[in-house]
Amino acid sequence: MTLEEQKQIAIDYYVNLMRIKASETGENKELDYQIRVARVKLSTFGLDVSELEP
């Protein structure tokens, strides 16, 4: 798997988490944690996640 493919998978995962977060009506600590982890992973690729946030 190439670096570009890894980046795309990480972006897709983060976007899916954000979709879930948008539909949540209550607090979900596990989801919040997974979002934080995904942000860290994306930042290690040098990607700015602020553009992906609603």
Rosetta constraint file for C-alpha pairs under 8 A:
AtomPair CA 1 CA 5 HARMONIC 6.21 0.50
AtomPair CA 1 CA 6 HARMONIC 6.86 0.50
AtomPair CA 2 CA 6 HARMONIC 6.35 0.50
AtomPair CA 3 CA 7 HARMONIC 6.18 0.50
AtomPair CA 4 CA 8 HARMONIC 6.22 0.50
AtomPair CA 5 CA 9 HARMONIC 6.20 0.50
AtomPair CA 6 CA 10 HARMONIC 6.20 0.50
AtomPair CA 7 CA 11 HARMONIC 6.17 0.50
AtomPair CA 7 CA 42 HARMONIC 7.36 0.50
AtomPair CA 7 CA 45 HARMONIC 6.90 0.50
AtomPair CA 8 CA 12 HARMONIC 6.10 0.50
AtomPair CA 9 CA 13 HARMONIC 6.11 0.50
AtomPair CA 10 CA 14 HARMONIC 6.20 0.50
AtomPair CA 10 CA 38 HARMONIC 7.13 0.50
AtomPair CA 10 CA 41 HARMONIC 7.37 0.50
AtomPair CA 10 CA 42 HARMONIC 6.53 0.50
AtomPair CA 11 CA 15 HARMONIC 6.15 0.50
AtomPair CA 11 CA 42 HARMONIC 7.15 0.50
AtomPair CA 12 CA 16 HARMONIC 6.17 0.50
AtomPair CA 13 CA 17 HARMONIC 6.27 0.50
AtomPair CA 13 CA 38 HARMONIC 7.59 0.50
AtomPair CA 14 CA 18 HARMONIC 6.24 0.50
AtomPair CA 14 CA 35 HARMONIC 6.70 0.50
AtomPair CA 14 CA 38 HARMONIC 5.85 0.50
AtomPair CA 14 CA 39 HARMONIC 7.41 0.50
AtomPair CA 15 CA 19 HARMONIC 6.25 0.50
AtomPair CA 15 CA 52 HARMONIC 7.11 0.50
AtomPair CA 16 CA 20 HARMONIC 6.35 0.50
AtomPair CA 17 CA 21 HARMONIC 6.15 0.50
AtomPair CA 17 CA 31 HARMONIC 7.33 0.50
AtomPair CA 17 CA 34 HARMONIC 7.72 0.50
AtomPair CA 17 CA 35 HARMONIC 6.42 0.50
AtomPair CA 18 CA 22 HARMONIC 6.10 0.50
AtomPair CA 18 CA 35 HARMONIC 7.49 0.50
AtomPair CA 18 CA 53 HARMONIC 7.41 0.50
AtomPair CA 19 CA 23 HARMONIC 6.51 0.50
AtomPair CA 20 CA 24 HARMONIC 6.30 0.50
AtomPair CA 21 CA 31 HARMONIC 7.25 0.50
AtomPair CA 24 CA 28 HARMONIC 7.89 0.50
AtomPair CA 28 CA 32 HARMONIC 6.31 0.50
AtomPair CA 29 CA 33 HARMONIC 6.13 0.50
AtomPair CA 30 CA 34 HARMONIC 6.18 0.50
AtomPair CA 31 CA 35 HARMONIC 6.19 0.50
AtomPair CA 32 CA 36 HARMONIC 6.33 0.50
AtomPair CA 33 CA 37 HARMONIC 6.25 0.50
AtomPair CA 34 CA 38 HARMONIC 6.08 0.50
AtomPair CA 35 CA 39 HARMONIC 6.18 0.50
AtomPair CA 36 CA 40 HARMONIC 6.38 0.50
AtomPair CA 37 CA 41 HARMONIC 6.29 0.50
AtomPair CA 38 CA 42 HARMONIC 6.16 0.50
AtomPair CA 39 CA 43 HARMONIC 6.09 0.50
AtomPair CA 39 CA 49 HARMONIC 6.63 0.50
AtomPair CA 40 CA 44 HARMONIC 6.30 0.50
AtomPair CA 41 CA 45 HARMONIC 6.78 0.50
AtomPair CA 42 CA 46 HARMONIC 6.62 0.50
AtomPair CA 42 CA 47 HARMONIC 5.44 0.50
AtomPair CA 42 CA 48 HARMONIC 7.45 0.50
AtomPair CA 42 CA 49 HARMONIC 7.05 0.50
AtomPair CA 43 CA 47 HARMONIC 5.15 0.50
AtomPair CA 43 CA 48 HARMONIC 6.54 0.50
AtomPair CA 43 CA 49 HARMONIC 7.44 0.50
AtomPair CA 49 CA 53 HARMONIC 6.70 0.50
